[in-house]
Amino acid sequence: MAKLMMLEPYQLLLGGVVAIAFLTVGLTVGVSNALGRNILKPRQFTCQPVIEPQTGELMWTVFHQGQGQPQPWLQMVPGMEGDVSPKSRCEQVAQRLDSLVPQQLRALTYQPNPATPEREAICALTQTKGGPCTTLLILKPETDPTQFFADLTLPLRQWGEGMQLETANQVPLDLQPLLEPASP
């Protein structure tokens, strides 16, 4: 008659640890693929509600998590296409900017939307992608793209001016001095 093999408690424990490790790696890879980014790497762009000082209005704003304190970059202003809440739109833009960091995000600009040329699009230029820029937002047909871009990037331009960078009314708006760590 065949004799059953009995496992020692340490063998059972070791097997459980190995199973948990495989499960953790599998979940990390699966969630990273589902979100379109590496969840083990901290996000560089997030959204936070900010009270606009002049109007007292709540504005959802994309923040960049740089070397020091998070800095406001883009505020969600009226004039965007679609029936999405400002909070959801902010999260979409932050996630899209996060996905462009590995491609060396370098500038923001606006141009006619390739799919609907009668509408303008706010887009991001990257170093590695070349060619057309990646669309962040599409504007409603009656929205003035110059004014919208100025309003959208106001926090970013104010921050850049505080650092004495040439960011005022620049299109495309160069992001490299704001993304690169300060040199000692």
C-alpha positions in Angstrom: 0.0 0.0 0.0 1.3 3.5 -0.9 2.3 5.6 2.0 1.1 9.2 2.1 3.7 11.8 2.3 3.2 14.2 5.3 4.5 17.8 4.9 6.3 19.5 7.7 4.8 22.7 9.0 7.7 24.8 7.7 7.1 23.3 4.2 3.5 24.4 4.3 4.5 27.8 5.5 7.1 28.2 2.7 4.5 27.1 0.1 2.0 29.7 1.4 4.7 32.4 1.2 5.5 31.5 -2.4 1.8 31.5 -3.3 1.3 34.9 -1.8 4.4 36.3 -3.6 3.1 35.0 -7.0 -0.4 36.4 -6.3 1.1 39.8 -5.4 3.2 40.0 -8.6 0.2 38.9 -10.7 -2.1 41.5 -9.1 0.5 44.2 -9.5 1.0 43.5 -13.2 -2.7 43.1 -13.8 -3.6 46.4 -12.1 -0.7 48.2 -13.8 -2.0 47.0 -17.2 -5.6 47.9 -16.4 -4.6 51.5 -15.3 -2.1 51.9 -18.2 0.8 52.8 -15.8 3.2 51.2 -13.3 1.4 51.3 -9.9 4.7 50.8 -8.1 6.0 54.1 -9.4 4.5 57.2 -7.9 2.3 59.4 -10.0 3.8 62.7 -11.2 0.4 64.3 -12.0 -2.6 64.3 -9.7 -5.8 66.3 -9.3 -6.9 68.5 -6.4 -9.8 70.9 -5.9 -8.5 74.5 -5.5 -10.6 77.6 -4.6 -10.0 80.3 -7.2 -9.0 83.4 -5.1 -10.7 86.0 -7.2 -14.1 84.3 -7.7 -14.2 81.8 -4.8 -15.1 79.1 -7.4 -13.9 75.5 -6.9 -11.5 74.7 -9.8 -10.2 71.1 -10.4 -6.5 71.5 -11.0 -3.8 69.2 -12.3 -0.7 69.3 -9.9 2.8 68.1 -10.7 4.5 66.2 -7.9 8.1 67.4 -8.5 11.1 67.3 -6.3 9.6 69.7 -3.7 6.0 70.7 -3.0 3.2 69.8 -5.5 2.8 72.6 -8.0 -0.5 73.6 -9.8 -0.2 73.3 -13.5 -3.5 73.2 -15.3 -6.9 74.3 -14.1 -10.1 72.8 -15.7 -11.9 75.9 -17.1 -15.2 76.0 -19.1 -15.0 75.4 -22.8 -14.1 71.7 -23.1 -15.9 69.3 -25.3 -17.9 66.5 -23.7 -20.3 65.8 -20.8 -17.7 64.9 -18.3 -17.4 66.5 -14.8 -14.4 68.8 -14.3 -13.1 66.3 -11.7 -13.2 63.4 -14.2 -11.7 65.5 -16.9 -8.9 66.6 -14.5 -8.2 62.9 -13.7 -8.1 62.0 -17.4 -5.6 64.8 -18.2 -3.4 63.9 -15.2 -3.4 60.3 -16.2 -2.5 61.2 -19.9 0.3 63.5 -18.7 1.6 60.7 -16.5 1.7 58.3 -19.5 3.7 60.9 -21.4 6.5 61.3 -18.8 8.4 58.2 -20.1 8.3 59.7 -23.6 9.9 62.9 -22.3 7.0 65.3 -22.0 8.4 68.7 -23.3 5.6 71.2 -24.2 1.9 72.1 -24.3 0.3 73.7 -27.2 -3.0 73.9 -29.2 -3.8 73.1 -32.8 -6.7 72.1 -34.9 -8.0 68.7 -33.8 -7.0 66.1 -36.6 -10.3 64.3 -36.2 -12.5 67.4 -36.3 -10.5 70.3 -37.9 -13.1 72.9 -37.0 -12.3 72.4 -33.4 -9.1 73.1 -31.6 -7.3 70.6 -29.3 -4.9 71.2 -26.4 -2.1 68.7 -26.8 1.3 67.7 -25.4 4.5 67.4 -27.3 7.1 64.7 -26.3 10.7 64.2 -27.2 10.5 60.6 -28.3 7.2 60.5 -30.1 7.9 63.2 -32.6 5.2 63.9 -35.1 1.7 65.1 -34.0 1.1 65.9 -30.4 -1.0 63.9 -28.0 -4.5 65.3 -27.5 -5.3 66.2 -23.9 -8.6 68.2 -24.4 -10.8 69.1 -27.3 -12.5 72.5 -27.2 -16.1 73.3 -28.0 -16.5 75.0 -31.4 -17.2 78.5 -30.0 -14.2 78.4 -27.6 -11.3 80.8 -28.3 -8.2 78.6 -28.2 -5.8 81.4 -27.3 -7.9 82.5 -24.3 -8.7 78.9 -23.2 -5.0 78.0 -23.3 -4.1 81.1 -21.3 -6.8 80.3 -18.7 -5.9 76.5 -18.6 -2.2 77.1 -18.1 -2.5 80.1 -15.7 -1.2 78.3 -12.6 1.7 76.8 -14.6 2.7 80.2 -16.0 2.4 81.9 -12.6 4.6 79.2 -11.0 7.1 79.6 -13.9 7.2 83.4 -13.5 7.9 82.9 -9.7 10.9 80.8 -10.8 11.8 83.6 -13.3 11.3 81.3 -16.3 10.2 82.6 -19.7 6.7 81.1 -19.7 4.4 84.1 -20.2 2.2 83.8 -23.3 4.5 81.2 -24.9 2.9 78.7 -27.3 4.1 76.0 -27.3 4.6 76.3 -23.6 8.0 74.8 -22.8 7.7 72.4 -19.8 11.3 71.1 -19.7 12.6 73.8 -17.2 9.7 72.9 -14.9 10.2 69.1 -15.2 13.9 69.0 -14.8 15.3 68.9 -11.3 17.0 72.1 -10.2 20.8 72.0 -10.5 22.8 72.7 -7.4 
